[in-house]
Amino acid sequence: MHRPAWAHRSIRVSMHYSDQLCAAIDETGTPACVGIDPVMDRIPAGVPGTGALARLRAFCLGTVEAVAGVVPAVKPQSACYERYGAAGYAVLEELCALAKELGLLVVLDVKRGDIVSTASHYAAAAAGLGADAVTVIGYMGRSAIEPFLEPQRDGRAMGVYVLVRTSNPDSDETQSARMESGETVAERMASVVGELGSNRVGARGLTQVGAVVGATKSAGEVAELRERMPDAPVLVPGVGAQGGTIDQVRPLVRRGASSMGETGVLINASRSVIFPAVKSPEHTDDPRAWKGAIHEAAKAFASECSGVWSES
């Protein structure tokens, strides 16, 4: 199988996730990430296949092909595949393998969080899928995070994005609650991320331990969280369908960044990219129009995200 020149970026010298992330962002010129979260009844009519699962597979793999070379990473939401049992999980395995083959980083959105013995199994499962990074919940303590930071059977250590301040509106109920210390729960989690990452720093200055911080939160709050984890990579949902903007992401840009990759932000959008407005099959002779529409939506999103940082 012939691989385009840009696909060879998947073969990297550094095994540190944050160095891989910096390189991938610098090569594509954008910190955009596409969430591949399929919804069966939104899959375009032009997607081929006999049966729902066959069409799901064609849509997900086609989406990976459509965004490869445009963005540095994809973020499949595991739940969207697990709901279909073994057949759905097989699609997720294929998606991750194809993404890696085409030079994309894979951030596996699993939001695991359990005691150390259980977390070790979850970490091995994510690594087995080829994930470069995973999302985790740290509310059971650091021992729920640490197993994901250890080298796995293949010798790789994944990056970890700990939920700190999520983009959903009702997250305020718990994450904005103040503790006896006066800090919010989200602020305490940000400090944990900063502390865990302090001795896990890559060559480009970013740590192995990152955070999820939504673009829908206030600039002042987001800036305070960044102060507590100055060198953490940050996965930023909420731009696009949830109403967040690139301007709201800027307080998360890492101080002293000398390249787009070193800004430490990875900005995710799902629905607005994978389900763009596209002419219905009745109005086009090309049944592959859905794939071209995703490619164009990914390009537009990548361009938008590239505006988060300027060398000047």
Buried (B, 14 or more C-beta within 10 A) or exposed (E): EEEEEBBEBBEBEEEBBBBBBBBBBBBBBBBBBBBBBBEEEEBBEBBEEEEEBBBBBBBBBBBBBBBBBBBBBBBBBBEBBEEBEEBBBBBBBBBBBBBBBBBBBBBBBBBBBBEBEBBBEBBBBBBEBBBBBBBBBBEBEEEBBBBBBEEBEEEBBBBBBBBBBBBEEEBBEEBBEEEEEEBBBBBBBBBBBBEBBEEBBBEBBBBBBBBBBBBBBEEEBBEBBBBBBBBBBBBBBBBBEBEBEBEBBBBBBBEEBEBBBBBBBBBBBBBBBBBBEBEEBEEBEEEBBBBBBBBBBBBBBBEBBBEBBEEE
